[in-house]
Amino acid sequence: MKTVAILLLLTLAASPALGCAHTYTHDGGLMPINGRRLMEADSNETAAAAAASSCHWDHSVAGRNWPASDGSCGWTCAGKSQSPINVPLRTDATLTSKLRANLRFGTAKDVRVLNLGHAVQVEFSPPTDSRASVVVVGDSVYNLFEPSNPNRLSTRRINLETLQFHFHSTSEHLISGKSAMLEFHLVTKLVPTPGAAMPKECPEGSDKLCLAVFGVMYDLRAGDGSPKGDSTIQKIIDNLPKKCEEAGKECKNDVPGWKLDLSSFFPNSRYQTYTGSLTTPPCSEGVMWHMFPTVKEVLSERQIIQLQQALSTSTLEGEVVKNRVNNRIIQKLNARNTVAILLLLTLAASSALGCAHTYTHDGGLMPINRRRLMEANSTVSSSCHFSHSLAGRNWPASDGSCGWTCAGKSQSPINVPLRTDATLIPQLRANLRFGTAKDVRVLNLGHAVQVEFSPPTDSRASVVVVGDSVYNLYEPSNPNRLSTRRINLETLQFHFHSTSEHLISGKSAMLEFHLVTKLVPTPGAKMPKECPEGSDKLCLAVFGVMYDLRAGDGSPKGDSTIQKIIDNLPKKCEEAGKTCKKDVPGWKLDLSSFFPNSRYQTYTGSLTTPPCSEGVMWHVFPTVKETLSEVQLIQLQQALSTAILADEPVVNRVNNRIVQKLNARHVFASR
């Protein structure tokens, strides 16, 4: 996989519409990084187009619908060098100190805090003490490095002028498959520099911009449970405009006398650089991206929620709801490279980090222990209430008091790789003939839309266990060994998560379907030792499918089965729970119809909600079903609500847990 640092905005012709369902990958065809002209982000032409109702944009579907407007709005959101990306920890090259950026951004004055509706943004007068600069190789911003010789020294150093910074929640980039609760973007432009000719994309005297953006991940303060959080972030929150009749630059609040050290936002660590784009329309390419893999764990829960509450998006029929997220989905890397810069210049007055760390996807070699599976429907006290307001980051803190296992070493979801440790022979494949569901009822649990039914009498579904344990779905030393037992399954329910919980090779989808089953006594096959016959212990197997927007045809109809579920959602729910349900008489639902006719990836994980019990046999399909309409996505998301600050109910619209570390587990593919 090539991950490379990055560079500038280019004008792209509208790309052809995507085809039907596909498998997400991170490396497309070998598209050359051509030197296209930089589209100015705030040009009059673009502003006029954006002002038109047809070019209005929001984050309601995480930017999936933006490419369709490229042609009519002059955007480039379907380009081949788009941002954000899944930033790898292993890069294509490491650059010497002579090629690294200077991060002495200086002191911001005349500070003003804006709520743009789609982002919280901070602007200021250009710092007079800035020494910030980037290096360009040759005459083009696309020559930040040469892949054949990334440390070549025929360079020019160009000064930067800082324009503004803003936040995205949740993070837009991933760091080796991991997201964070917040992402900070400092936006700068290259400016004429004595003794150095400007790049050809933005020659001196023109009105074209060459941009460089510097990104930092923020997450919850680890360990101490401090409610204070980060002092700089708190000052921004305290100065957010209180009343905004309409999102825009007129919705701002001046902060007199604040002198803000812009370099204090950055960890004293290396960064990864690659060439990408703006992450909002017009999605102009050629942006020089600099992403820090070290996450600043300095935020309090309250700070995250307050920032999210500042975001709103107009959705169905002009109804304003709390959007609470303003991130674009991950884009394909295509043929781009990512390059690491070893060390930063020493930063003056750098803010103290909390327990900052670098996210990785493979921790220590923790063995997959054979722990007892906690029954999924165990009762917990009111103090053990959970919600998705922080994407599950706060659940492990309740393990001890609530009997959960959310800090375990075999947790779900994970970043599911397309390249697996082995491919299992057909004898080890699960049987997906789940049968026909009857007596169907649709529930709104507050944290999920769930569908229950009577156990199908025509089911033939089963999974294979090797030996006497559910942890022996396979043996890493010999994954195709045949001393197996096939155990029948009883289907319990299915439900949805939005956005998806699992990632497929670093890519998310708008919706993830989970069919939950349990292993049941089977003639001629002894039950696994974790759930022996006659006990009340459950052994679970879950089957996951990704859904996304219908590609190409713009059909408003969407998926017919999903639509029937939406049409039967309970309309009035005084309290989230199983009492909030609606029967669907006469519906005979073929459960096997949810699954693509393709292989799946399997691994041993956990429930993705408390109690986070481990030992769950996961089967996730990497092929994405592109069958949904935008209206369907919004309707499902609007059914979700979570009580947050001061028990104020808001529309949460997301119910996914963050990706967990893989640790020493293996992922296998079926045939």
MIBASE-264975 format. One line per 3 residues: number of its first residue (from 1); their letters; for each residue y, z, x of C-alpha. Coordinates in nm, 2 decimals, always signed. Layout:
REM MIBASE-264975
NUM = a = Y/Z/X  ...
//
This chain:
REM MIBASE-264975
1 = mkt = +0.00/+0.00/+0.00  +0.34/-0.10/+0.14  +0.62/+0.14/+0.09
4 = vai = +0.94/+0.06/+0.26  +1.30/+0.17/+0.26  +1.55/+0.00/+0.09
7 = lll = +1.83/-0.18/+0.02  +2.05/-0.37/-0.22  +2.14/-0.51/-0.55
10 = ltl = +2.06/-0.88/-0.62  +2.12/-1.10/-0.91  +1.78/-1.21/-1.05
13 = aas = +1.70/-1.48/-1.30  +1.53/-1.34/-1.61  +1.16/-1.30/-1.54
16 = pal = +0.90/-1.43/-1.78  +0.77/-1.18/-2.03  +0.47/-0.98/-1.94
19 = gca = +0.14/-1.08/-2.09  -0.10/-0.87/-2.28  -0.28/-0.55/-2.18
22 = hty = -0.30/-0.51/-1.80  -0.41/-0.26/-1.54  -0.12/-0.09/-1.37
25 = thd = -0.11/-0.15/-1.00  +0.15/-0.07/-0.73  +0.13/-0.39/-0.52
28 = ggl = +0.19/-0.72/-0.69  +0.21/-1.06/-0.54  +0.38/-1.12/-0.20
31 = mpi = +0.72/-1.17/-0.33  +0.97/-1.22/-0.04  +1.27/-0.99/-0.04
34 = ngr = +1.53/-1.27/-0.06  +1.90/-1.22/+0.01  +2.03/-1.26/-0.34
37 = rlm = +2.40/-1.19/-0.43  +2.48/-0.84/-0.53  +2.59/-0.79/-0.89
40 = ead = +2.87/-0.55/-0.91  +2.76/-0.25/-1.12  +3.09/-0.20/-1.30
43 = sne = +3.21/-0.57/-1.31  +3.42/-0.67/-1.61  +3.16/-0.92/-1.72
46 = taa = +2.88/-0.66/-1.72  +3.10/-0.40/-1.89  +3.19/-0.65/-2.16
49 = aaa = +2.83/-0.74/-2.21  +2.72/-0.37/-2.22  +2.99/-0.31/-2.48
52 = ass = +2.83/-0.55/-2.72  +2.58/-0.39/-2.95  +2.31/-0.63/-2.85
55 = chw = +2.34/-0.49/-2.49  +2.34/-0.13/-2.58  +2.08/+0.07/-2.38
58 = dhs = +1.93/+0.42/-2.38  +1.63/+0.60/-2.24  +1.44/+0.64/-2.57
61 = vag = +1.15/+0.44/-2.43  +1.22/+0.51/-2.06  +1.36/+0.16/-1.99
64 = rnw = +1.05/-0.03/-2.09  +1.26/-0.25/-2.33  +1.54/-0.33/-2.08
67 = pas = +1.38/-0.65/-1.92  +1.38/-0.82/-2.26  +1.77/-0.82/-2.25
70 = dgs = +1.80/-0.97/-1.90  +1.89/-1.32/-2.02  +2.13/-1.23/-2.29
73 = cgw = +2.31/-0.94/-2.11  +2.31/-1.07/-1.75  +2.08/-0.78/-1.63
76 = tca = +1.80/-0.80/-1.37  +1.56/-0.53/-1.50  +1.26/-0.76/-1.47
79 = gks = +1.32/-0.82/-1.10  +1.07/-0.78/-0.82  +1.25/-0.51/-0.63
82 = qsp = +1.32/-0.26/-0.90  +1.36/+0.12/-0.88  +1.23/+0.39/-0.91
85 = inv = +0.90/+0.37/-0.72  +0.62/+0.61/-0.63  +0.74/+0.71/-0.28
88 = plr = +0.45/+0.75/-0.04  +0.43/+1.02/+0.22  +0.26/+0.77/+0.46
91 = tda = +0.50/+0.49/+0.53  +0.48/+0.16/+0.70  +0.69/+0.27/+1.00
94 = tlt = +0.90/+0.55/+1.13  +1.25/+0.46/+1.24  +1.43/+0.60/+1.55
97 = skl = +1.74/+0.82/+1.53  +1.96/+0.52/+1.60  +1.87/+0.37/+1.26
100 = ran = +1.90/+0.67/+1.05  +2.19/+0.73/+0.81  +2.47/+0.98/+0.88
103 = lrf = +2.48/+1.23/+0.60  +2.81/+1.39/+0.67  +2.95/+1.31/+0.33
106 = gta = +3.24/+1.55/+0.36  +3.42/+1.77/+0.10  +3.48/+1.65/-0.26
109 = kdv = +3.81/+1.75/-0.42  +3.96/+1.68/-0.76  +3.62/+1.73/-0.91
112 = rvl = +3.55/+1.64/-1.27  +3.22/+1.68/-1.47  +3.13/+1.41/-1.72
115 = nlg = +2.87/+1.38/-2.00  +2.80/+1.01/-2.04  +2.54/+1.07/-2.31
118 = hav = +2.27/+0.91/-2.08  +2.35/+1.13/-1.77  +2.54/+1.43/-1.65
121 = qve = +2.77/+1.29/-1.38  +3.02/+1.44/-1.13  +3.31/+1.24/-0.99
124 = fsp = +3.59/+1.32/-0.73  +3.84/+1.18/-0.50  +3.69/+1.00/-0.19
127 = ptd = +3.64/+1.28/+0.07  +3.89/+1.23/+0.36  +3.66/+1.41/+0.61
130 = sra = +3.35/+1.19/+0.54  +3.16/+1.05/+0.84  +2.87/+0.91/+0.63
133 = svv = +2.73/+0.57/+0.73  +2.42/+0.35/+0.72  +2.27/+0.10/+0.96
136 = vvg = +2.23/-0.27/+0.88  +2.02/-0.49/+1.11  +2.18/-0.84/+1.15
139 = dsv = +2.41/-0.96/+0.88  +2.23/-0.85/+0.56  +2.17/-0.53/+0.38
142 = ynl = +1.81/-0.65/+0.34  +1.78/-0.61/+0.71  +1.78/-0.23/+0.72
145 = fep = +1.48/-0.28/+0.94  +1.24/-0.56/+1.04  +0.88/-0.49/+0.95
148 = snp = +0.77/-0.67/+1.27  +0.99/-0.44/+1.48  +1.14/-0.17/+1.27
151 = nrl = +1.32/+0.00/+1.56  +1.50/-0.31/+1.69  +1.85/-0.21/+1.81
154 = str = +2.06/-0.52/+1.73  +2.24/-0.32/+1.46  +2.57/-0.25/+1.30
157 = rin = +2.67/+0.08/+1.15  +2.87/+0.06/+0.83  +3.07/+0.35/+0.68
160 = let = +3.02/+0.47/+0.33  +3.25/+0.58/+0.05  +3.10/+0.83/-0.19
163 = lqf = +3.15/+0.73/-0.55  +2.98/+0.99/-0.77  +2.66/+1.18/-0.82
166 = hfh = +2.45/+1.23/-1.13  +2.11/+1.38/-1.24  +1.79/+1.25/-1.41
169 = sts = +1.55/+1.47/-1.59  +1.26/+1.44/-1.54  +1.27/+1.28/-1.19
172 = ehl = +1.27/+0.90/-1.17  +1.09/+0.86/-0.84  +0.76/+1.02/-0.77
175 = isg = +0.67/+1.17/-0.44  +0.31/+1.07/-0.36  +0.24/+1.07/-0.73
178 = ksa = +0.42/+1.39/-0.82  +0.73/+1.43/-1.03  +0.99/+1.70/-1.04
181 = mle = +1.21/+1.85/-1.31  +1.53/+1.70/-1.19  +1.65/+1.42/-0.95
184 = fhl = +1.99/+1.41/-0.79  +2.15/+1.07/-0.70  +2.45/+1.05/-0.47
187 = vtk = +2.59/+0.70/-0.51  +2.79/+0.54/-0.22  +2.92/+0.20/-0.13
190 = lvp = +2.95/+0.03/+0.20  +3.31/-0.01/+0.32  +3.49/-0.22/+0.59
193 = tpg = +3.43/-0.05/+0.93  +3.62/-0.12/+1.26  +3.41/-0.32/+1.50
196 = aam = +3.14/-0.41/+1.24  +3.14/-0.71/+1.02  +3.04/-0.63/+0.66
199 = pke = +2.71/-0.76/+0.53  +2.71/-1.11/+0.39  +2.62/-0.97/+0.04
202 = cpe = +2.96/-0.80/+0.02  +3.20/-0.96/+0.27  +3.53/-0.79/+0.34
205 = gsd = +3.80/-0.89/+0.09  +3.55/-0.97/-0.19  +3.49/-0.76/-0.51
208 = klc = +3.12/-0.74/-0.45  +2.95/-0.40/-0.39  +2.68/-0.31/-0.15
211 = lav = +2.54/+0.03/-0.26  +2.34/+0.30/-0.09  +2.19/+0.59/-0.30
214 = fgv = +2.06/+0.92/-0.17  +1.80/+1.10/-0.38  +1.69/+1.46/-0.38
217 = myd = +1.42/+1.63/-0.61  +1.49/+1.97/-0.77  +1.23/+2.20/-0.93
220 = lra = +1.19/+2.56/-1.05  +1.25/+2.84/-0.81  +0.91/+2.95/-0.69
223 = gdg = +0.77/+3.30/-0.69  +1.05/+3.54/-0.76  +1.12/+3.45/-1.12
226 = spk = +1.50/+3.47/-1.06  +1.70/+3.37/-1.37  +2.01/+3.28/-1.15
229 = gds = +1.89/+2.95/-1.02  +2.11/+2.73/-0.80  +2.48/+2.82/-0.78
232 = tiq = +2.61/+2.47/-0.74  +2.41/+2.34/-1.03  +2.53/+2.64/-1.23
235 = kii = +2.89/+2.56/-1.17  +2.83/+2.20/-1.29  +2.66/+2.34/-1.61
238 = dnl = +2.95/+2.59/-1.66  +3.20/+2.30/-1.65  +3.01/+2.06/-1.88
241 = pkk = +3.24/+1.93/-2.15  +3.17/+2.14/-2.46  +3.25/+1.90/-2.73
244 = cee = +3.18/+1.53/-2.70  +3.25/+1.32/-3.01  +3.13/+1.01/-2.83
247 = agk = +2.95/+0.97/-2.49  +3.17/+0.81/-2.23  +3.41/+0.88/-1.95
250 = eck = +3.66/+1.04/-2.19  +3.41/+1.32/-2.23  +3.50/+1.50/-1.91
253 = ndv = +3.61/+1.83/-1.78  +3.83/+1.88/-1.47  +3.74/+2.16/-1.22
256 = pgw = +4.06/+2.25/-1.04  +4.04/+2.39/-0.69  +3.67/+2.33/-0.64
259 = kld = +3.59/+2.21/-0.29  +3.23/+2.08/-0.29  +3.04/+2.02/+0.03
262 = lss = +2.84/+1.70/-0.06  +2.61/+1.74/+0.24  +2.49/+2.07/+0.10
265 = ffp = +2.27/+1.89/-0.15  +2.03/+1.75/+0.11  +1.73/+1.92/+0.27
268 = nsr = +1.73/+1.93/+0.65  +1.43/+1.70/+0.67  +1.33/+1.34/+0.70
271 = yqt = +1.38/+1.09/+0.42  +1.19/+0.77/+0.31  +1.40/+0.45/+0.27
274 = ytg = +1.33/+0.13/+0.09  +1.51/-0.16/-0.09  +1.54/-0.12/-0.46
277 = slt = +1.78/-0.14/-0.76  +2.00/+0.06/-0.99  +1.77/+0.26/-1.23
280 = tpp = +1.98/+0.18/-1.53  +2.11/-0.16/-1.66  +2.22/-0.40/-1.51
283 = cse = +1.93/-0.29/-1.27  +2.10/-0.48/-0.99  +1.89/-0.52/-0.68
286 = gvm = +1.97/-0.48/-0.31  +2.03/-0.10/-0.33  +1.96/+0.09/-0.01
289 = whm = +1.75/+0.39/-0.13  +1.70/+0.71/+0.08  +1.46/+0.95/-0.09
292 = fpt = +1.38/+1.30/+0.05  +1.02/+1.40/-0.01  +1.10/+1.77/+0.03
295 = vke = +1.16/+1.93/-0.31  +1.44/+2.19/-0.35  +1.28/+2.47/-0.56
298 = vls = +1.60/+2.64/-0.65  +1.64/+2.60/-1.03  +1.60/+2.85/-1.31
301 = erq = +1.43/+2.75/-1.64  +1.75/+2.80/-1.82  +1.94/+2.56/-1.59
304 = iiq = +1.68/+2.28/-1.65  +1.70/+2.32/-2.03  +2.08/+2.34/-2.03
307 = lqq = +2.10/+2.01/-1.84  +1.85/+1.85/-2.07  +2.04/+1.96/-2.38
310 = als = +2.34/+1.77/-2.26  +2.16/+1.44/-2.31  +2.14/+1.26/-2.64
313 = tst = +2.03/+0.92/-2.75  +2.09/+0.73/-3.08  +1.75/+0.64/-3.22
316 = leg = +1.61/+0.53/-3.56  +1.87/+0.43/-3.81  +2.15/+0.57/-3.60
319 = evv = +2.01/+0.92/-3.62  +2.12/+1.13/-3.32  +1.84/+1.34/-3.17
322 = knr = +1.81/+1.54/-2.85  +1.66/+1.30/-2.60  +1.63/+1.56/-2.32
325 = vnn = +1.50/+1.30/-2.07  +1.68/+1.02/-1.90  +1.44/+0.88/-1.65
328 = rii = +1.32/+0.52/-1.61  +0.95/+0.46/-1.56  +0.81/+0.38/-1.22
331 = qkl = +0.83/+0.02/-1.11  +0.59/-0.19/-0.91  +0.63/-0.19/-0.54
334 = nar = +0.53/-0.55/-0.50  +0.56/-0.66/-0.13  +0.82/-0.41/-0.03
337 = ntv = +0.78/-0.17/+0.26  +0.87/+0.20/+0.29  +1.00/+0.34/+0.61
340 = ail = +1.04/+0.71/+0.72  +1.33/+0.85/+0.91  +1.21/+1.13/+1.13
343 = lll = +1.50/+1.37/+1.15  +1.84/+1.40/+0.99  +2.16/+1.48/+1.17
346 = tla = +2.24/+1.85/+1.16  +2.41/+1.92/+0.83  +2.71/+2.16/+0.82
349 = ass = +2.71/+2.43/+0.56  +2.37/+2.33/+0.42  +2.28/+2.53/+0.11
352 = alg = +1.99/+2.77/+0.13  +1.66/+2.63/+0.01  +1.42/+2.83/-0.20
355 = cah = +1.06/+2.79/-0.12  +1.11/+2.42/-0.06  +0.80/+2.23/+0.01
358 = tyt = +0.67/+1.87/+0.03  +0.45/+1.77/-0.26  +0.12/+1.63/-0.15
361 = hdg = -0.18/+1.51/-0.35  -0.45/+1.65/-0.13  -0.44/+2.02/-0.06
364 = glm = -0.69/+2.22/+0.14  -1.06/+2.15/+0.12  -1.11/+2.38/-0.18
367 = pin = -1.47/+2.35/-0.30  -1.53/+2.27/-0.67  -1.67/+2.61/-0.77
370 = rrr = -1.88/+2.65/-1.07  -1.66/+2.87/-1.28  -1.74/+2.97/-1.63
373 = lme = -1.57/+2.75/-1.89  -1.33/+2.94/-2.12  -1.37/+2.84/-2.48
376 = ans = -1.09/+2.60/-2.57  -1.00/+2.76/-2.90  -0.98/+3.12/-2.77
379 = tvs = -0.71/+3.34/-2.93  -0.40/+3.44/-2.74  -0.13/+3.69/-2.82
382 = ssc = +0.23/+3.60/-2.91  +0.34/+3.68/-2.56  +0.12/+3.40/-2.45
385 = hfs = +0.30/+3.13/-2.65  +0.33/+2.80/-2.46  +0.55/+2.49/-2.50
388 = hsl = +0.61/+2.17/-2.30  +0.98/+2.24/-2.24  +0.91/+2.26/-1.86
391 = agr = +0.61/+2.03/-1.86  +0.37/+2.32/-1.79  +0.54/+2.43/-1.46
394 = nwp = +0.57/+2.79/-1.59  +0.21/+2.83/-1.73  +0.04/+2.95/-1.41
397 = asd = +0.26/+3.26/-1.41  +0.09/+3.37/-1.73  -0.27/+3.33/-1.60
400 = gsc = -0.32/+3.70/-1.53  -0.17/+3.84/-1.86  -0.31/+3.57/-2.09
403 = gwt = -0.65/+3.50/-1.93  -0.56/+3.14/-1.85  -0.66/+2.94/-1.54
406 = cag = -0.35/+2.71/-1.51  -0.32/+2.79/-1.14  -0.68/+2.67/-1.07
409 = ksq = -0.79/+2.42/-0.81  -0.95/+2.17/-1.05  -0.66/+2.12/-1.29
412 = spi = -0.57/+1.81/-1.50  -0.39/+1.57/-1.53  -0.40/+1.39/-1.20
415 = nvp = -0.28/+1.07/-1.04  -0.59/+0.85/-1.11  -0.65/+0.60/-0.82
418 = lrt = -0.76/+0.25/-0.88  -0.97/+0.27/-0.56  -1.22/+0.54/-0.61
421 = dat = -1.47/+0.72/-0.39  -1.77/+0.53/-0.53  -1.88/+0.31/-0.83
424 = lip = -2.15/+0.46/-1.05  -2.45/+0.26/-1.15  -2.49/+0.18/-1.53
427 = qlr = -2.75/+0.46/-1.58  -2.47/+0.71/-1.51  -2.22/+0.56/-1.75
430 = anl = -2.12/+0.75/-2.07  -2.22/+0.60/-2.40  -1.90/+0.54/-2.60
433 = rfg = -2.05/+0.48/-2.94  -1.86/+0.76/-3.11  -1.93/+0.65/-3.46
436 = tak = -1.71/+0.65/-3.78  -1.48/+0.94/-3.86  -1.46/+1.04/-4.23
439 = dvr = -1.27/+1.32/-4.41  -0.98/+1.24/-4.18  -0.68/+1.48/-4.17
442 = vln = -0.36/+1.44/-3.96  -0.20/+1.75/-3.82  +0.14/+1.83/-3.65
445 = lgh = +0.08/+2.12/-3.42  +0.44/+2.13/-3.30  +0.31/+2.06/-2.94
448 = avq = +0.09/+1.76/-3.04  +0.00/+1.51/-3.31  -0.37/+1.57/-3.37
451 = vef = -0.63/+1.40/-3.59  -0.94/+1.59/-3.71  -1.25/+1.48/-3.91
454 = spp = -1.60/+1.56/-4.00  -1.85/+1.50/-3.71  -1.96/+1.13/-3.74
457 = tds = -2.32/+1.10/-3.85  -2.36/+0.76/-3.68  -2.25/+0.87/-3.33
460 = ras = -2.46/+0.78/-3.03  -2.21/+0.91/-2.77  -2.34/+1.08/-2.46
463 = vvv = -2.26/+1.17/-2.10  -2.49/+1.21/-1.80  -2.52/+1.54/-1.60
466 = vgd = -2.69/+1.55/-1.27  -2.90/+1.86/-1.22  -2.82/+2.16/-1.43
469 = svy = -2.44/+2.17/-1.42  -2.15/+1.99/-1.56  -2.00/+2.00/-1.21
472 = nly = -2.29/+1.77/-1.11  -2.16/+1.46/-1.29  -2.22/+1.30/-0.96
475 = eps = -2.30/+1.41/-0.60  -2.04/+1.29/-0.34  -2.32/+1.25/-0.09
478 = npn = -2.52/+1.03/-0.32  -2.33/+0.94/-0.64  -2.60/+0.72/-0.78
481 = rls = -2.88/+0.96/-0.76  -3.11/+0.94/-1.06  -3.23/+1.29/-1.12
484 = trr = -3.02/+1.31/-1.43  -3.01/+1.43/-1.79  -2.82/+1.25/-2.07
487 = inl = -2.66/+1.50/-2.31  -2.53/+1.40/-2.66  -2.17/+1.46/-2.76
490 = etl = -2.01/+1.58/-3.08  -1.65/+1.46/-3.14  -1.41/+1.73/-3.22
493 = qfh = -1.06/+1.57/-3.25  -0.82/+1.34/-3.09  -0.45/+1.38/-3.01
496 = fhs = -0.16/+1.22/-2.83  +0.07/+1.30/-2.54  +0.40/+1.13/-2.48
499 = tse = +0.48/+1.04/-2.21  +0.13/+1.00/-2.06  -0.01/+1.30/-1.87
502 = hli = -0.23/+1.11/-1.62  -0.08/+0.85/-1.39  -0.27/+0.53/-1.31
505 = sgk = -0.21/+0.46/-0.94  +0.13/+0.62/-0.97  +0.23/+0.46/-1.30
508 = sam = +0.29/+0.64/-1.63  +0.27/+0.50/-1.99  +0.46/+0.59/-2.30
511 = lef = +0.16/+0.74/-2.48  -0.19/+0.89/-2.39  -0.47/+0.93/-2.63
514 = hlv = -0.73/+1.20/-2.58  -1.06/+1.21/-2.76  -1.21/+1.56/-2.72
517 = tkl = -1.59/+1.60/-2.74  -1.83/+1.88/-2.67  -2.18/+1.86/-2.52
520 = vpt = -2.45/+1.95/-2.78  -2.83/+2.03/-2.76  -3.02/+1.71/-2.70
523 = pga = -3.40/+1.67/-2.75  -3.58/+1.65/-2.42  -3.27/+1.75/-2.21
526 = kmp = -3.18/+2.10/-2.11  -2.82/+2.20/-2.17  -2.60/+2.26/-1.86
529 = kec = -2.59/+2.62/-1.73  -2.22/+2.66/-1.82  -2.30/+2.62/-2.19
532 = peg = -2.67/+2.71/-2.25  -2.83/+2.64/-2.59  -2.76/+2.93/-2.83
535 = sdk = -2.44/+3.05/-2.65  -2.09/+3.02/-2.78  -1.96/+2.86/-2.46
538 = lcl = -1.83/+2.50/-2.47  -1.88/+2.22/-2.23  -1.62/+1.96/-2.30
541 = avf = -1.58/+1.59/-2.22  -1.25/+1.41/-2.28  -1.18/+1.04/-2.29
544 = gvm = -0.83/+0.92/-2.22  -0.66/+0.59/-2.30  -0.30/+0.48/-2.21
547 = ydl = -0.08/+0.30/-2.47  +0.24/+0.12/-2.40  +0.49/-0.12/-2.57
550 = rag = +0.36/-0.45/-2.70  +0.46/-0.71/-2.44  +0.62/-1.04/-2.49
553 = dgs = +0.64/-1.11/-2.86  +0.87/-0.83/-2.96  +0.66/-0.76/-3.28
556 = pkg = +0.79/-0.46/-3.47  +0.46/-0.40/-3.63  +0.28/-0.23/-3.34
559 = dst = -0.07/-0.09/-3.36  -0.22/-0.07/-3.71  -0.43/+0.25/-3.65
562 = iqk = -0.14/+0.43/-3.49  +0.08/+0.33/-3.78  -0.16/+0.47/-4.03
565 = iid = -0.15/+0.80/-3.85  +0.23/+0.79/-3.85  +0.23/+0.71/-4.22
568 = nlp = +0.02/+1.02/-4.29  +0.21/+1.27/-4.07  +0.30/+1.58/-4.26
571 = kkc = +0.66/+1.54/-4.37  +0.76/+1.91/-4.39  +0.64/+2.16/-4.15
574 = eea = +0.78/+2.51/-4.19  +0.57/+2.64/-3.90  +0.37/+2.45/-3.63
577 = gkt = +0.00/+2.50/-3.68  -0.31/+2.38/-3.86  -0.15/+2.46/-4.19
580 = ckk = +0.08/+2.16/-4.13  -0.17/+1.89/-4.21  -0.23/+1.60/-4.45
583 = dvp = -0.56/+1.47/-4.57  -0.62/+1.09/-4.57  -0.88/+1.03/-4.84
586 = gwk = -1.12/+0.74/-4.80  -1.02/+0.65/-4.44  -1.32/+0.54/-4.23
589 = ldl = -1.20/+0.53/-3.87  -1.41/+0.36/-3.60  -1.35/+0.60/-3.31
592 = ssf = -1.49/+0.35/-3.05  -1.21/+0.11/-3.14  -0.96/+0.31/-2.94
595 = fpn = -1.12/+0.22/-2.61  -1.07/-0.09/-2.39  -1.37/-0.29/-2.30
598 = sry = -1.34/-0.20/-1.94  -1.45/+0.04/-1.68  -1.32/+0.40/-1.66
601 = qty = -1.25/+0.65/-1.38  -1.42/+0.99/-1.40  -1.36/+1.32/-1.24
604 = tgs = -1.39/+1.70/-1.31  -1.08/+1.86/-1.43  -0.94/+2.10/-1.69
607 = ltt = -0.77/+2.12/-2.03  -0.41/+2.00/-2.00  -0.28/+2.28/-2.21
610 = ppc = -0.34/+2.66/-2.19  -0.58/+2.81/-2.13  -0.63/+2.52/-1.88
613 = seg = -1.00/+2.59/-1.87  -1.18/+2.40/-1.59  -1.51/+2.22/-1.59
616 = vmw = -1.39/+1.94/-1.82  -1.56/+1.60/-1.77  -1.27/+1.35/-1.77
619 = hvf = -1.30/+0.98/-1.84  -0.97/+0.79/-1.81  -0.94/+0.42/-1.86
622 = ptv = -0.70/+0.25/-1.62  -0.64/-0.05/-1.85  -0.33/+0.01/-2.06
625 = ket = -0.33/-0.10/-2.43  +0.00/-0.27/-2.49  +0.00/-0.25/-2.87
628 = lse = +0.28/-0.02/-2.97  +0.62/-0.09/-3.11  +0.93/+0.10/-3.01
631 = vql = +0.96/+0.24/-3.36  +0.61/+0.38/-3.34  +0.68/+0.56/-3.01
634 = iql = +1.00/+0.71/-3.14  +0.83/+0.83/-3.47  +0.55/+1.00/-3.28
637 = qqa = +0.80/+1.16/-3.04  +1.02/+1.28/-3.32  +0.72/+1.48/-3.47
640 = lst = +0.73/+1.70/-3.16  +0.94/+2.01/-3.15  +0.97/+2.31/-2.92
643 = ail = +1.17/+2.64/-2.95  +1.38/+2.68/-2.64  +1.70/+2.88/-2.56
646 = ade = +1.77/+3.16/-2.81  +1.49/+3.02/-3.03  +1.69/+2.72/-3.11
649 = pvv = +1.46/+2.44/-3.24  +1.53/+2.10/-3.09  +1.35/+1.77/-3.07
652 = nrv = +1.14/+1.79/-2.75  +1.00/+1.44/-2.77  +0.77/+1.49/-2.48
655 = nnr = +0.45/+1.69/-2.46  +0.30/+1.60/-2.12  +0.20/+1.83/-1.84
658 = ivq = +0.30/+1.74/-1.48  +0.04/+1.59/-1.25  -0.17/+1.84/-1.06
661 = kln = -0.31/+1.83/-0.71  -0.64/+1.66/-0.66  -0.75/+1.90/-0.39
664 = arh = -1.10/+1.82/-0.27  -1.22/+1.65/-0.58  -1.36/+1.30/-0.60
667 = vfa = -1.28/+1.03/-0.85  -1.55/+0.78/-0.94  -1.55/+0.45/-1.13
670 = sr = -1.79/+0.33/-1.39  -1.92/-0.02/-1.39
//
